[in-house]
C-alpha cells in the first residue's frame, strides 16, 4: 500500500516526540529569525574578512592574534555571533587594508547657522 504525502506526514507527526520549547536549537532558530537583517550584514563582513585573509595568505588564528582577540572570538565574528563595536570594525579595516562599512558624515547645519 502506497501512502500519500499527507498520510506520510500524519504518520510522522504521530511518531514524533513532543519538542522541548526550551531546546537550544529552538532558541538559536528564534534568535536567527529575529536578527535576520543583522545576520545578512555580518555575512557581508565575514566574506570581506575572509577574502582579505586569503589575499594576504593569513590564517584566522594569525589575524585573531593581530587583533588581540581569541581565535574563538574571531570565529564568533565570522559567524555573526559577536557584536562589533565601531572601534573593532575600524581595527579590522586597518589591519586588513579593506573597507567594511562607510559612514556618511553630514555637516552640522546648526553650527553653521549659529556662526552667521
Phi and psi in degrees as a GROMACS rama.xvg file:
@    title "Ramachandran Plot"
@    xaxis  label "Phi"
@    yaxis  label "Psi"
@TYPE xy
-93.0408  130.708  UNK-2
-89.4982  146.599  UNK-3
-77.7302  167.564  UNK-4
-57.7148  -44.8145  UNK-5
-63.8102  -39.1839  UNK-6
-66.6842  -39.2895  UNK-7
-62.9795  -43.5295  UNK-8
-64.0114  -43.0017  UNK-9
-61.6102  -41.2634  UNK-10
-64.4811  -43.9316  UNK-11
-63.7403  -42.6543  UNK-12
-62.561  -35.6264  UNK-13
-66.4117  -36.88  UNK-14
-85.1473  -18.9186  UNK-15
-65.8865  144.836  UNK-16
-82.893  150.484  UNK-17
-61.6628  142.718  UNK-18
-87.0028  135.559  UNK-19
-76.8214  115.771  UNK-20
-63.9221  -15.5422  UNK-21
-96.672  7.74652  UNK-22
-59.6013  141.94  UNK-23
-57.886  -41.0304  UNK-24
-65.0913  -31.7353  UNK-25
-70.6837  -40.9975  UNK-26
-61.9163  -42.7823  UNK-27
-65.3137  -42.9516  UNK-28
-62.11  -41.2602  UNK-29
-65.4751  -43.53  UNK-30
-61.0875  -45.0233  UNK-31
-61.1342  -40.093  UNK-32
-66.1409  -42.1261  UNK-33
-69.2669  -26.1079  UNK-34
-114.934  28.3906  UNK-35
-57.6597  -42.6301  UNK-36
-63.8156  -46.1078  UNK-37
-65.1535  -37.8755  UNK-38
-63.279  -35.1395  UNK-39
-63.6391  -40.6061  UNK-40
-65.2592  -41.7815  UNK-41
-63.4228  -33.0888  UNK-42
-63.0307  -42.5399  UNK-43
-63.1187  -44.9962  UNK-44
-60.3642  -47.0844  UNK-45
-61.6539  -40.2796  UNK-46
-66.0597  -39.4619  UNK-47
-65.9322  -42.4819  UNK-48
-63.5921  -47.4663  UNK-49
-59.9385  -43.8727  UNK-50
-62.2385  -43.4446  UNK-51
-65.46  -39.3389  UNK-52
-63.8211  -41.857  UNK-53
-63.6104  -42.9702  UNK-54
-61.9504  -38.2851  UNK-55
-88.1633  -1.23854  UNK-56
54.1428  46.2003  UNK-57
-114.983  139.345  UNK-58
-83.1668  161.487  UNK-59
-63.844  -34.7931  UNK-60
-63.6195  -43.1889  UNK-61
-64.8486  -42.16  UNK-62
-66.3757  -39.3765  UNK-63
-59.7785  -43.3122  UNK-64
-63.426  -40.5157  UNK-65
-63.7425  -37.0635  UNK-66
-78.3334  -16.6578  UNK-67
79.4108  29.5158  UNK-68
-123.19  162.549  UNK-69
-74.6067  156.268  UNK-70
-57.12  -33.1209  UNK-71
-65.9551  -39.2624  UNK-72
-65.6461  -40.2092  UNK-73
-65.3282  -37.6254  UNK-74
-60.9609  -42.0385  UNK-75
-63.7154  -39.0262  UNK-76
-61.669  -46.2422  UNK-77
-67.2551  -25.1867  UNK-78
-95.6478  -1.01717  UNK-79
77.9796  21.9682  UNK-80
-105.004  7.31667  UNK-81
-126.652  120.145  UNK-82
-69.2054  135.996  UNK-83
-105.32  130.321  UNK-84
-77.5369  161.16  UNK-85
-60.8228  -37.38  UNK-86
-61.6605  -41.014  UNK-87
-68.4748  -38.1504  UNK-88
-60.5117  -47.419  UNK-89
-62.9258  -38.0192  UNK-90
-64.0542  -41.6107  UNK-91
-63.5938  -46.1796  UNK-92
-58.5131  -46.2629  UNK-93
-65.7996  -43.1685  UNK-94
-65.0387  -34.9011  UNK-95
-100.62  -9.10897  UNK-96
66.7192  37.2925  UNK-97
-127.647  169.484  UNK-98
-112.787  123.369  UNK-99
-96.5494  -40.3624  UNK-100
-146.985  155.076  UNK-101
-122.701  134.149  UNK-102
-113.606  120.51  UNK-103
-79.7346  122.57  UNK-104
-91.8423  128.273  UNK-105
-105.369  130.893  UNK-106
-63.2262  142.486  UNK-107
-81.8706  103.833  UNK-108
-63.6535  -34.2405  UNK-109
-60.274  -45.5984  UNK-110
-67.9793  -34.8334  UNK-111
-67.9002  -41.1443  UNK-112
-67.2396  -33.3621  UNK-113
-72.8348  -29.0195  UNK-114
-80.9664  -10.8514  UNK-115
